[in-house]
């Protein structure tokens, strides 16, 4: 049986999962593929620590470039992360015409255009199914399963850490800091959780999905990003009273030659499929013209779920090489279009506004007057209980409005003497 040699760069959690998966299911993969994937080399700075799997000592090296250059390596699997040495090694492999599998969302979000161009120039395969959604096959769905569809929108819960924190805040009444500490103690959050809770991990994934959906590379630095850091549990409670649940969403929509790509805490209706996604799980909802609404749900991270997707990419490459069909499809669809990211100020959506005015007559009328003057109509208002330290929380749900108008209205409202704290603004979608 023909063999395909694999060189693994990075022997951390996911790398060890890939080795475990090959050892456990390699024979089954060979039977299904007609090609046997064989692990040839593993590179990591630490080749001494126990990863829970056993490999031959001669397979291990600290020289990653030597793995890329090894003539017995047909597929380079990059699991190092970051955009430094990982970028150099990926480009080096593609320049040699070798296939690459990567789970590196930051690398693709920031250097995707360069990497895809290198793959195209050398007719080399680049697969990145594990870069978004861990064990969820959303990349494969967009690249292949929905190839005949025009994608209208994508909504994604793409960060298990944030979803776990929000679930704890809602179901257990925990404050944000308490829920974050809980997530860290359970291993769901890093010691420095900034990339997750400030929304940038989700933003990297959103850029990849948008590029696949619309066939054009987009600039990551143009994406509007807000995380969940400091979100107040009271807002989750008020959202429930209105029939919504708060999720950190990646939102992607086509609008002519522009694409909305934004990440922020979002109110979603309780009857939405996304509202039922709790804990560390991820989900992506795609709306397209032929398939209509489809949902992809599962583990968004973890050793074996992510390794499963990496191995699925290796399987695709093995099929390609067995049939002499390498580079049978581009990294992103070819459309020839030039698209730009729509400025968030031009976005139209509905809004949740929580105001903290002094307990004085006529204050609510001032708020509604300011909103009305900006063309922002009100759907519903909730005033919460008695005054606490002179504050009376007022929650307003608006009809669809322009972001720039809402910005201007909030600035005017917060400048009022009667407003004792800054307005909390969240958006409403799906």
C-alpha positions in Angstrom: 0.0 0.0 0.0 1.3 3.5 -0.8 2.4 5.5 2.2 2.2 9.3 2.8 4.9 10.7 5.1 3.9 13.1 7.8 6.1 15.6 9.5 4.7 17.1 12.7 5.8 20.6 13.9 4.7 21.1 17.5 4.2 18.3 20.0 1.9 20.0 22.4 -1.7 19.1 23.3 -3.0 18.9 19.8 0.2 17.4 18.4 0.0 14.6 20.9 -3.6 14.1 20.0 -2.7 13.7 16.3 -0.1 11.0 17.2 -2.6 9.3 19.4 -5.2 9.4 16.7 -2.8 7.9 14.1 -1.7 5.2 16.5 -5.3 4.3 17.4 -7.0 4.6 14.0 -4.2 4.6 11.4 -5.0 1.1 10.1 -8.7 2.1 9.7 -7.6 5.3 7.9 -5.4 3.2 5.5 -8.3 0.8 4.8 -10.7 3.7 4.0 -8.2 5.8 2.0 -6.2 3.1 0.2 -3.1 5.1 1.4 -1.3 4.7 4.7 -0.5 7.9 6.6 2.9 7.3 8.4 4.4 9.6 11.0 8.0 10.2 9.9 9.3 13.1 12.1 8.3 15.2 15.1 9.8 18.6 15.9 9.5 20.5 19.2 11.7 22.5 21.5 10.9 20.1 24.3 11.4 16.5 23.3 11.7 15.1 26.8 8.3 15.6 28.5 5.8 12.9 28.6 2.8 13.5 26.2 0.9 10.3 27.1 2.0 8.7 23.8 5.0 6.6 22.9 7.1 7.4 19.8 10.6 6.2 18.7 13.3 8.5 20.0 14.9 8.9 16.6 11.7 10.4 15.3 12.1 13.4 17.6 14.1 16.5 16.9 14.4 20.1 17.9 15.2 21.1 14.3 11.8 22.0 12.7 13.4 23.1 9.4 15.0 19.6 9.1 11.5 18.0 9.3 10.3 20.3 6.5 13.3 19.5 4.3 13.1 15.7 4.9 12.4 14.0 1.6 10.4 11.3 3.3 7.9 14.0 4.6 5.1 14.6 2.2 2.7 16.5 4.5 3.9 19.1 7.0 1.5 19.6 10.0 2.1 22.9 11.7 0.8 23.0 15.3 3.4 25.5 16.7 1.1 28.5 16.7 1.8 32.2 16.4 3.1 34.1 13.4 6.8 33.9 13.7 8.7 30.7 13.0 5.3 29.0 12.1 4.9 31.4 9.2 8.5 30.8 8.0 8.1 27.0 8.1 4.7 27.0 6.4 6.0 29.1 3.6 9.1 27.0 3.3 7.1 23.8 3.0 4.7 25.3 0.4 7.7 26.7 -1.6 8.9 23.0 -1.9 5.4 22.0 -3.2 4.7 20.1 0.0 1.2 19.9 1.4 0.5 21.7 4.7 -2.0 21.2 7.4 -2.3 23.9 10.0 -4.6 24.8 12.9 -3.1 28.3 13.2 -6.0 30.8 13.0 -3.9 33.8 13.9 -1.4 33.0 11.1 -4.1 32.6 8.5 -6.1 35.7 9.6 -3.0 37.9 9.4 -0.9 36.3 6.6 -3.5 34.3 4.7 -3.1 36.2 1.5 0.6 35.5 1.4 0.2 31.8 2.4 -2.6 31.1 -0.1 -0.5 32.8 -2.9 2.5 30.6 -2.1 0.3 27.5 -2.2 -1.2 28.6 -5.5 2.2 29.4 -7.1 3.6 25.9 -6.2 0.4 23.9 -6.7 0.6 22.8 -3.1 -2.3 21.8 -0.8 -3.0 23.9 2.2 -5.7 22.6 4.6 -6.8 24.3 7.8 -9.9 22.7 9.0 -8.9 22.8 12.7 -8.2 26.6 12.6 -11.9 27.3 13.3 -14.2 25.3 15.5 -11.8 22.5 16.7 -13.7 19.3 15.9 -16.4 21.0 13.9 -16.1 20.5 10.1 -17.2 24.1 9.2 -14.1 24.8 7.0 -14.8 21.7 4.9 -18.5 22.6 4.7 -17.7 26.1 3.3 -15.0 24.9 1.0 -16.8 21.9 -0.4 -20.3 21.2 0.9 -21.7 24.6 0.2 -19.7 25.3 -2.9 -22.9 25.8 -5.0 -24.4 28.2 -2.5 -24.2 32.0 -2.1 -23.6 32.6 1.6 -25.9 35.2 3.0 -24.7 35.3 6.6 -22.6 33.4 9.2 -23.2 33.6 13.0 -20.6 31.8 15.1 -20.0 31.0 18.8 -16.3 30.3 18.2 -14.7 30.5 21.7 -15.4 27.9 24.3 -13.8 29.9 27.1 -16.1 32.8 26.6 -19.1 30.6 26.1 -18.3 28.7 29.3 -18.0 32.0 31.3 -21.3 33.4 29.9 -23.0 30.1 30.8 -21.8 30.2 34.4 -22.7 33.9 34.7 -26.3 33.1 33.6 -27.0 29.7 35.2 -25.0 30.2 38.4 -25.3 34.0 38.9 -21.6 34.4 39.0 -19.9 37.7 38.4 -17.5 37.8 35.4 -14.3 37.6 37.5 -15.6 34.6 39.4 -16.7 32.8 36.3 -13.3 33.5 34.7 -11.4 32.1 37.7 -13.6 29.0 37.6 -12.8 28.5 33.9 -9.0 28.9 34.6 -9.1 26.3 37.4 -10.9 23.8 35.1 -8.3 24.4 32.3 -10.9 26.1 30.0 -9.1 29.4 30.2 -5.4 30.3 29.9 -3.5 32.0 32.7 -3.5 35.1 30.5 -7.0 34.9 29.0 -6.8 38.1 27.0 -6.9 36.6 23.5 -10.1 34.8 24.4 -12.1 37.2 26.6 -11.2 40.3 24.6 -12.6 38.7 21.4 -9.4 38.5 19.3 -9.4 34.7 19.0 -12.9 34.8 17.7 -12.0 37.7 15.3 -9.2 35.6 13.8 -11.6 32.8 13.1 -14.2 35.2 11.7 -11.7 36.5 9.1 -11.0 32.9 8.0 -14.7 32.1 7.6 -15.5 35.4 5.8 -12.6 34.8 3.3 -14.0 31.3 2.6 -17.6 32.4 2.3 -16.9 35.3 -0.1 -13.8 34.2 -1.9 -11.7 37.2 -1.1 -9.0 37.8 1.5 -10.0 40.4 4.2 -8.0 42.5 6.5 -8.1 41.4 10.1 -7.3 44.8 11.4 -10.5 46.2 10.0 -12.7 43.9 12.1 -14.7 45.5 14.9 -13.9 43.5 18.1 -15.4 43.7 21.6 -14.9 41.0 24.2 -16.8 40.0 27.3 -14.3 41.4 29.8 -16.3 43.2 32.6 -19.7 42.2 31.2 -22.2 42.6 34.1 -24.3 39.7 35.2 -27.3 42.0 35.5 -27.3 42.4 31.7 -27.6 38.7 31.3 -30.6 38.7 33.7 -32.3 41.7 31.9 -31.7 40.1 28.5 -33.5 36.9 29.7 -36.5 39.0 30.8 -36.7 40.3 27.2 -36.4 36.8 25.8 -32.7 36.8 24.9 -29.5 35.2 25.9 -26.1 36.9 25.6 -23.4 35.1 23.5 -20.1 36.3 22.1 -20.8 36.1 18.4 -18.8 36.4 15.2 -21.1 38.0 12.7 -20.4 37.9 9.0 -22.8 39.3 6.3 -22.4 40.3 2.7 -23.6 43.7 1.6 -22.7 44.5 -2.0 -18.9 44.9 -2.3 -18.6 45.1 1.5 -18.7 42.4 4.2 -19.7 42.9 7.8 -17.2 41.1 10.0 -17.7 42.0 13.7 -17.3 40.3 17.0 -19.1 41.4 20.2 -21.4 40.2 23.0 -24.8 39.8 21.3 -28.4 39.2 22.4 -29.8 36.2 20.6 -33.5 35.1 20.9 -34.1 32.2 23.3 -35.7 30.2 20.4 -32.6 30.6 18.3 -30.5 27.4 17.9 -27.4 29.4 19.0 -29.1 30.3 22.3 -29.0 26.6 23.3 -25.2 26.3 22.8 -23.8 26.3 26.3 -20.6 25.5 28.2 -17.4 25.1 26.2 -19.2 24.1 23.0 -19.0 26.0 19.7 -21.5 26.4 16.9 -21.7 28.0 13.5 -24.9 28.9 11.8 -24.7 29.5 8.0 -27.6 30.9 6.0 -27.2 30.4 2.2 -29.5 30.7 -0.8 -29.9 27.0 -1.7 -29.3 25.1 1.6 -31.0 27.8 3.7 -30.0 27.6 7.4 -27.5 24.9 8.5 -25.9 24.5 11.9 -22.5 23.0 12.8 -22.1 22.1 16.5 -19.5 20.4 18.6 -16.3 20.7 20.6 -14.5 23.8 19.6 -11.1 22.8 21.1 -9.4 20.0 23.0 -6.7 17.4 22.2 -8.8 14.8 20.4 -11.6 16.8 18.8 -9.0 19.2 17.2 -6.8 16.3 16.3 -9.7 14.6 14.5 -10.0 17.6 12.2 -6.3 17.7 11.6 -6.4 14.0 10.7 -9.4 14.6 8.4 -7.3 17.2 6.5 -4.4 14.6 6.2 -6.9 12.1 4.9 -8.0 14.6 2.2 -4.4 15.2 1.2 -3.7 11.5 1.1 -6.7 11.0 -1.3 -5.4 13.9 -3.5 -1.9 12.5 -3.7 -3.1 8.9 -4.3 -5.1 10.1 -7.4 -2.4 12.5 -8.5 -4.8 15.3 -7.8 -2.9 17.6 -5.5 -4.2 21.2 -5.4 -7.5 20.1 -6.7 -9.1 23.1 -5.1 -7.8 26.5 -4.0 -7.3 27.5 -0.4 -10.2 30.0 -0.8 -12.7 30.0 -3.6 -11.8 32.0 -6.7 -14.1 34.9 -7.4 -11.9 37.7 -8.6 -13.9 40.1 -6.4 -12.4 42.9 -4.3 -14.2 43.2 -1.1 -13.7 45.4 2.0 -14.8 45.2 5.6 -17.8 47.4 6.2 -17.1 50.0 8.9 -19.1 49.3 12.1 -20.4 52.8 12.0 -22.4 51.9 8.9 -24.0 48.8 10.4 -27.7 48.6 11.0 -29.0 46.4 13.8 -31.2 46.4 16.9 -29.8 47.5 20.3 -30.0 46.8 24.0 -29.2 49.9 26.1 -28.9 49.9 29.8 -28.9 53.4 31.4 -28.2 54.3 35.0 -29.9 57.6 35.6 -30.6 59.4 38.9 -34.1 58.8 40.4 -35.6 62.0 39.1 -38.8 62.9 37.3 -38.6 63.5 33.5 -35.3 61.6 33.0 -36.8 58.9 30.9 -38.5 61.5 28.6 -35.0 63.0 28.1 -33.7 59.7 26.9 -36.5 59.0 24.5 -36.3 62.5 23.2 -32.6 62.1 22.4 -33.1 58.7 20.7 -36.1 60.0 18.7 -34.1 63.0 17.5 -31.5 60.5 16.0 -34.2 58.5 14.3 -33.9 55.6 16.8 -37.3 54.1 17.6 -38.0 52.2 20.8 -39.5 48.7 20.9 -39.7 48.3 24.7 -38.5 49.7 28.0 -37.9 48.1 31.3 -37.4 50.1 34.5 -36.0 47.9 37.3 -37.5 48.3 40.8 -36.6 50.8 43.4 -33.8 53.3 43.5 -30.4 51.9 44.7 -28.0 54.6 45.8 -29.9 57.0 43.7 -29.7 54.8 40.6 -32.7 53.4 38.7 -31.6 51.0 35.9 -33.5 51.6 32.7 -33.2 49.1 29.9 -34.3 50.0 26.4 -34.7 47.7 23.4 -34.6 49.6 20.1 -35.8 48.9 16.6 -33.1 48.6 13.9 -30.9 51.7 13.9 -27.6 52.9 12.4 -24.6 52.4 14.6 -23.3 55.9 14.1 -26.7 57.3 15.2 -26.7 55.1 18.3 -23.1 56.3 19.1 -24.1 59.9 18.9 -27.2 59.4 21.0 -25.2 57.6 23.7 -22.7 60.4 23.9 -25.5 62.9 24.3 -27.2 60.8 27.0 -24.0 60.2 28.9 -23.4 63.9 29.0 -26.6 64.5 30.9 -26.2 65.5 34.6 -28.9 63.0 35.5 -26.8 60.0 34.2 -24.5 58.7 36.9 -22.8 55.8 34.9 -22.0 55.3 31.2 -24.6 53.6 29.1 -24.1 49.9 28.4 -24.8 49.1 24.7 -25.2 45.6 23.3 -26.4 44.5 19.9 -29.2 42.2 19.0 -29.0 39.6 16.1 -30.5 36.5 14.7 
